[in-house]
Amino acid sequence: MRYNNYSGYFKSLFGERIQKLSIDAGFSCPNRDGKLSTGGCTFCNNNAFNPSYCHTEQRKSITQQLNEGIEFHEWRYKKAPRYLAYFQSYSNTYAPLNILRERYEEALSHPKVVGLVVGTRPDCIDDKKLDYIASLAKKHYVAIEYGIESCYDETLQRINRGHDFATTRWAFEATAQRNIPCGGHLILGLPGETREMMVAEADIINSLPINTLKLHQLQILKGTTMEQEMLAGTPPPPSFALDDYISLVCDFLERLRPDIIMERFAGEVPPRYQALPERSWRRSDGRLIRNEEIPQRIEQELERRNSQQGKLYV
């Protein structure tokens, strides 16, 4: 392949396919509970990204969510790979250490779980929590995934992120110092960012001790501040035509450090959450273009260019 592939990374580590299972472990977020804000980041509706087995009026136990997720994936893929418990919803280090210990170790006690991926904010980590996670990583695969969202302080302020990029850099460096694999999540198309700014973020990402990266296109979701702003008359940021987005991602990849593992190139949420469903990428017959097709198109564009991840990395 012409980019560093996430599934290949895990096959090299474990010798087989490893499936991530999303978990809602009942954590909150300082941008929602009043510590920083009550409105959250302007783009965020967490329910849009949670699988159905996590949705319930009363939170299911971690073990129950894992069992239901495994049942779903065994039916879907007709085989039983090993699993990573993906603490995805909200900020999964935003709690006292004893609560983190209880919930992480419940997941690790499941016989089919071989490790954890912990999604969180860069301002919700500290040395004690990192030391504890590093102790788990001595026996299991454990990674932390930080929401970067943007490398620009002006954008972070605009989307009500509640921290600056210096906080992000500290979190990555402190995590890497403990030899904990760390990933990041970056949104392309946030308000005020030009194409040139987005491509230039690759150079900033390169300066971080980062192992894996997710890219998502901005989507305007129901129940978010961005939707409220749009309904109040603020024009939403421009959307990407699919071909333009593929071109942008390939420009980004060409400048990205070649060792960074690309986990995802685009986001996908159910149509019922889309405030602007007409922006969804569709075929000429109206059918949605699914996420799994995006990597194929990126590979084709890189092949057309005779290019690859890191070609322009200096």
C-alpha positions as CSV (number, residue, x, y, z in Angstrom):
1,M,0.0,0.0,0.0
2,R,1.0,3.6,-0.5
3,Y,0.3,4.6,3.1
4,N,0.9,3.1,6.5
5,N,-2.1,0.9,7.2
6,Y,-3.7,0.4,10.6
7,S,-4.9,-3.2,10.1
8,G,-1.5,-4.1,8.9
9,Y,0.0,-2.6,12.0
10,F,-2.1,-4.9,14.3
11,K,-1.4,-8.0,12.1
12,S,2.3,-7.3,12.6
13,L,1.8,-7.1,16.4
14,F,-0.7,-9.9,16.9
15,G,-0.4,-12.1,13.8
16,E,-4.2,-11.7,13.1
17,R,-7.0,-9.3,12.8
18,I,-7.8,-7.4,16.0
19,Q,-11.2,-5.7,16.3
20,K,-11.9,-2.6,18.4
21,L,-15.1,-2.6,20.5
22,S,-16.4,0.7,21.5
23,I,-17.4,1.2,25.1
24,D,-19.4,3.9,26.9
25,A,-17.9,3.7,30.3
26,G,-20.0,6.5,31.8
27,F,-17.3,9.2,31.8
28,S,-18.1,12.9,31.3
29,C,-16.2,15.8,29.9
30,P,-14.9,19.0,31.5
31,N,-16.4,20.9,28.5
32,R,-19.9,19.6,29.4
33,D,-20.0,19.3,33.2
34,G,-19.2,22.9,33.9
35,K,-15.6,22.7,34.8
36,L,-14.7,24.4,31.6
37,S,-18.1,24.8,29.9
38,T,-21.5,23.3,29.6
39,G,-21.9,23.5,25.9
40,G,-19.2,21.1,24.8
41,C,-17.1,21.5,21.6
42,T,-19.2,23.1,19.0
43,F,-19.0,20.1,16.6
44,C,-19.7,17.4,19.2
45,N,-22.6,15.0,19.5
46,N,-21.1,11.9,21.0
47,N,-24.1,9.7,20.5
48,A,-23.6,10.0,16.7
49,F,-20.5,7.9,16.9
50,N,-21.6,5.3,19.5
51,P,-22.7,1.9,18.2
52,S,-26.2,0.8,19.1
53,Y,-25.1,-1.7,21.8
54,C,-23.8,1.3,23.8
55,H,-27.1,3.2,23.7
56,T,-29.3,2.7,26.7
57,E,-31.2,4.8,29.2
58,Q,-29.3,3.0,32.0
59,R,-25.6,2.4,31.3
60,K,-24.8,-1.2,30.7
61,S,-21.8,-2.7,32.4
62,I,-18.5,-2.7,30.5
63,T,-18.7,-6.5,30.4
64,Q,-22.2,-6.5,29.0
65,Q,-21.2,-4.0,26.3
66,L,-18.2,-6.1,25.4
67,N,-20.3,-9.3,25.2
68,E,-22.8,-7.6,23.0
69,G,-20.1,-6.1,20.8
70,I,-18.4,-9.4,20.4
71,E,-21.7,-11.1,19.5
72,F,-22.3,-8.5,16.8
73,H,-18.8,-8.7,15.3
74,E,-18.7,-12.5,15.4
75,W,-22.0,-12.5,13.4
76,R,-20.7,-9.8,11.0
77,Y,-17.3,-11.3,10.3
78,K,-18.1,-15.0,10.8
79,K,-15.1,-15.4,13.0
80,A,-13.9,-14.6,16.5
81,P,-10.8,-12.5,16.5
82,R,-9.3,-11.0,19.6
83,Y,-10.5,-7.6,20.7
84,L,-9.4,-4.2,22.0
85,A,-11.7,-2.4,24.4
86,Y,-12.1,1.1,23.0
87,F,-13.1,3.6,25.6
88,Q,-14.6,6.0,23.1
89,S,-17.4,8.1,24.6
90,Y,-16.4,11.5,26.0
91,S,-13.1,11.8,28.0
92,N,-12.0,8.5,29.3
93,T,-9.4,9.7,31.7
94,Y,-11.6,12.3,33.3
95,A,-12.2,10.6,36.6
96,P,-10.2,9.8,39.8
97,L,-7.6,7.2,39.4
98,N,-9.5,4.6,41.4
99,I,-12.4,4.8,39.0
100,L,-10.1,4.5,36.0
101,R,-8.5,1.4,37.6
102,E,-11.9,-0.2,38.2
103,R,-13.2,0.3,34.6
104,Y,-10.0,-0.4,32.7
105,E,-9.3,-3.6,34.6
106,E,-12.9,-4.8,34.2
107,A,-12.4,-4.6,30.4
108,L,-9.0,-6.3,30.6
109,S,-10.4,-9.2,32.7
110,H,-12.6,-10.2,29.7
111,P,-11.0,-13.4,28.2
112,K,-11.2,-12.1,24.6
113,V,-9.8,-8.6,25.3
114,V,-6.1,-8.3,24.7
115,G,-5.8,-4.5,25.3
116,L,-7.3,-1.1,25.6
117,V,-7.5,2.1,23.5
118,V,-8.4,5.0,25.7
119,G,-9.9,8.1,24.0
120,T,-9.5,11.3,25.9
121,R,-8.7,15.0,25.8
122,P,-5.1,16.3,26.2
123,D,-6.2,18.4,29.2
124,C,-7.6,15.3,31.0
125,I,-4.3,13.5,31.6
126,D,-1.6,13.9,34.3
127,D,1.5,12.2,35.4
128,K,-0.2,9.9,37.9
129,K,-2.7,8.6,35.4
130,L,0.0,8.1,32.8
131,D,2.1,6.2,35.3
132,Y,-0.8,3.9,36.0
133,I,-1.6,3.4,32.3
134,A,2.1,2.7,31.7
135,S,1.9,-0.1,34.3
136,L,-0.9,-1.7,32.4
137,A,1.0,-1.4,29.2
138,K,3.7,-3.7,30.6
139,K,1.3,-6.6,30.4
140,H,-1.2,-5.6,27.7
141,Y,-1.4,-3.5,24.6
142,V,-2.6,-0.1,25.8
143,A,-2.8,3.1,23.7
144,I,-4.1,6.5,24.3
145,E,-6.0,8.4,21.6
146,Y,-6.1,12.2,22.0
147,G,-8.5,14.5,20.3
148,I,-6.3,17.0,18.6
149,E,-9.0,18.4,16.4
150,S,-6.9,21.3,15.2
151,C,-3.3,22.4,15.5
152,Y,-4.2,26.1,15.6
153,D,-5.1,27.9,18.8
154,E,-7.5,30.3,17.0
155,T,-9.5,27.3,15.7
156,L,-9.5,25.6,19.1
157,Q,-10.9,28.8,20.7
158,R,-13.5,29.1,17.9
159,I,-14.8,25.6,18.5
160,N,-14.8,26.0,22.3
161,R,-12.2,23.3,22.8
162,G,-11.1,24.7,26.2
163,H,-7.4,24.2,25.8
164,D,-4.5,25.2,23.5
165,F,-2.2,23.3,21.2
166,A,0.6,23.5,23.8
167,T,-1.5,21.3,26.0
168,T,-1.8,18.8,23.2
169,R,1.9,18.7,22.7
170,W,2.6,18.2,26.4
171,A,0.2,15.3,26.5
172,F,1.8,13.5,23.6
173,E,5.3,14.1,24.9
174,A,4.4,12.9,28.4
175,T,2.7,9.8,27.0
176,A,5.6,8.9,24.7
177,Q,8.1,9.3,27.5
178,R,6.4,6.3,29.2
179,N,6.5,4.3,26.0
180,I,2.7,4.3,25.7
181,P,1.5,4.2,22.1
182,C,-0.5,7.3,21.3
183,G,-2.8,8.3,18.5
184,G,-4.5,11.5,17.5
185,H,-7.8,12.6,15.9
186,L,-7.8,15.6,13.5
187,I,-10.8,17.3,11.9
188,L,-10.5,18.7,8.4
189,G,-12.7,21.6,7.4
190,L,-13.1,23.4,10.8
191,P,-14.3,27.1,10.6
192,G,-11.7,29.5,9.4
193,E,-9.2,27.0,8.2
194,T,-8.0,27.1,4.6
195,R,-6.9,24.2,2.5
196,E,-3.3,25.4,2.9
197,M,-3.7,25.5,6.7
198,M,-5.1,22.0,6.7
199,V,-2.3,20.5,4.6
200,A,0.3,22.4,6.8
201,E,-1.0,20.6,9.8
202,A,0.8,17.5,8.6
203,D,4.1,19.3,9.4
204,I,2.9,20.1,12.9
205,I,1.7,16.5,13.4
206,N,5.1,15.3,12.3
207,S,6.7,17.2,15.2
208,L,4.7,15.1,17.7
209,P,5.7,11.7,19.1
210,I,2.6,10.2,17.5
211,N,2.0,6.6,16.4
212,T,-1.4,6.6,14.8
213,L,-3.7,9.2,13.3
214,K,-7.4,9.5,12.4
215,L,-8.6,12.1,9.9
216,H,-12.3,13.1,9.8
217,Q,-14.1,15.6,7.6
218,L,-16.2,18.1,9.5
219,Q,-19.9,17.1,9.7
220,I,-22.6,19.4,11.0
221,L,-24.6,17.2,13.5
222,K,-27.9,17.7,15.1
223,G,-27.9,18.8,18.7
224,T,-24.6,20.7,18.4
225,T,-23.7,24.3,18.8
226,M,-22.7,24.4,15.1
227,E,-26.2,23.4,14.2
228,Q,-27.6,26.1,16.5
229,E,-25.3,28.7,14.9
230,M,-26.4,27.6,11.5
231,L,-30.1,27.9,12.4
232,A,-29.4,31.3,13.8
233,G,-28.0,32.5,10.5
234,T,-24.3,31.8,10.6
235,P,-23.3,30.1,7.3
236,P,-21.7,26.7,8.0
237,P,-18.1,26.1,6.9
238,P,-17.9,24.9,3.3
239,S,-18.2,21.2,2.7
240,F,-16.0,19.0,0.6
241,A,-17.0,17.3,-2.6
242,L,-15.6,13.8,-2.3
243,D,-13.0,14.2,-5.1
244,D,-11.8,17.4,-3.4
245,Y,-11.5,15.7,0.0
246,I,-9.6,12.8,-1.5
247,S,-7.2,15.2,-3.1
248,L,-6.8,17.1,0.2
249,V,-6.0,13.9,2.1
250,C,-3.4,12.8,-0.4
251,D,-1.8,16.2,-0.2
252,F,-1.7,15.8,3.5
253,L,-0.3,12.3,3.3
254,E,2.5,13.3,1.0
255,R,3.8,15.6,3.8
256,L,3.1,13.3,6.7
257,R,5.9,11.4,8.4
258,P,6.0,7.9,6.7
259,D,6.0,5.9,10.0
260,I,2.7,7.4,11.3
261,I,0.0,4.7,11.0
262,M,-3.2,5.9,9.4
263,E,-6.2,4.5,11.2
264,R,-9.0,6.4,9.4
265,F,-9.5,8.9,6.7
266,A,-13.1,10.0,7.1
267,G,-16.0,10.0,9.6
268,E,-19.4,8.4,9.1
269,V,-22.5,8.9,11.2
270,P,-26.1,7.7,10.8
271,P,-28.2,10.0,8.5
272,R,-30.6,10.7,11.4
273,Y,-27.8,12.7,13.1
274,Q,-26.9,14.8,10.1
275,A,-28.1,18.4,10.2
276,L,-27.1,18.8,6.5
277,P,-27.8,15.4,5.0
278,E,-27.4,16.8,1.5
279,R,-23.7,17.1,2.2
280,S,-23.3,13.3,2.6
281,W,-21.2,11.7,-0.2
282,R,-23.4,9.8,-2.6
283,R,-23.3,7.9,-5.8
284,S,-25.1,9.0,-8.9
285,D,-28.0,6.7,-8.0
286,G,-28.3,8.3,-4.5
287,R,-26.7,5.5,-2.5
288,L,-24.4,6.6,0.3
289,I,-20.6,6.1,-0.2
290,R,-19.5,4.2,2.8
291,N,-16.4,4.8,4.8
292,E,-14.7,1.6,3.8
293,E,-14.5,2.9,0.2
294,I,-12.5,6.0,1.1
295,P,-9.2,4.2,1.6
296,Q,-9.5,2.5,-1.8
297,R,-10.0,5.9,-3.5
298,I,-7.1,7.4,-1.6
299,E,-4.9,4.5,-2.7
300,Q,-6.1,5.0,-6.3
301,E,-5.3,8.7,-6.2
302,L,-1.8,8.1,-4.8
303,E,-1.2,5.6,-7.5
304,R,-2.4,8.0,-10.1
305,R,0.1,10.6,-8.8
306,N,2.8,7.9,-8.4
307,S,3.1,9.1,-4.9
308,Q,2.9,7.8,-1.3
309,Q,2.7,8.8,2.3
310,G,5.8,10.8,3.3
311,K,6.9,11.6,-0.3
312,L,7.4,15.3,0.5
313,Y,8.3,14.7,4.2
314,V,11.6,16.5,5.1
